[in-house]
Amino acid sequence: MATNNNLYQTQLPRLNSKNYHHWSVQMKVLYESLDLWSIVDKGISQPVNPFAQQENDLKELERKDKKALFLIYQSVDDPIFERISGSKSSKEAWDALHNTYRGQDRVKVVRLQTLRCEFDGLRMKESETIEEFYNRVISLINQMRLNGEDIEEKRVVQKILRSLIRKFEYVVVAVEESKDLSVLSLENLLGILQSHEFRMRNFDDDSTEKAFQVSSKLKGKEHAKPLAEIQCFYCHKFGHIMKYCKKRKEDESEDVNFICGNEFKKDDTMFMAIEELESFFDNGWCKDGVCDDLVKENKKLCKLHGKLKEIDDDDNDA
């Protein structure tokens, strides 16, 4: 559609059965830019006794009204056009569409409640960049405004600062102390956050690269180290590790033999002492009742020791 001076063409929004609110907002802005909104909104009042100048003005208003009506006809789908094709003025057609789709206002209220809840629960994700999070916030804000929410920019700025992840906490403190949040624009806030994000990313990349280089050097040294430089932790000689140390194996074997030998000696000594004690009692050195009881108990101990000895021998043979 060409304007009066034919300098540019405007792409008209298209009304279907689901987008009346968006369509009406865009059409209103278009009418205001063409100085036609007052005619669409209020209509044309006919003078009672018009004189020549008023008649000329009236004709000009009627011409503008037809232009506004034509724009409505051009911006609706065919089924919707059938509903307003009999309209005589732009106001009549505009009001007919509003009355038809005003039920969407109730839907708009319900949707706005959902958007408000989503805004309150909005949080930056760990995997998101500042720009990605910012775009998600702006998209939600635009939807809220299209559905009738009058949300101030300073409220959005405060919400973004409260919703950043932990690694931006020191940036939030710096912004709150150095900036007046009531006048800080979203674009300035985005620039500040992206600047700090860029610095943190460079720092993380440098740290990772240095750590990788150190790890690579250490790993290379371990693989290149010759066998002659490897020292045993047990014998402190070079050329092998403790797992394969011969001296460690020999010492462990000697310790086992020493322990077993001591156990055998202790058993033999104990057995000889018991035999001598039994001989002492049997030879009559003590013949009272108490000694007799001791002899009996001594013989029981000897028998018990013999049985235990047999069990130990069987276990050692096994």
Secondary structure by P-SEA (a helix, b strand, c coil): ccccccccccbbbbbccccaaaaaaaaaaaaaaacccccccccbbbbccccaaaaaaaaaaaaaaaaaaaaaaacccaaaaaaccccccaaaaaaaaaaacccaaaaaaaaaaaaaaaaaaccccccccaaaaaaaaaaaaaaaaaacccccaaaaaaaaaacccccaaaaaaaaaaccccccccaaaaaaaaaaaaaaaaaaaaaaaaaaaaaaaaaaaaaaacccccccccccccccccccccaaaaaaaaaaaaaaaaaaaaaaaaaaaaaaaaaaaaaacccccaaaaaaaaaaaaaaaaaaaaaaaaaaaaac
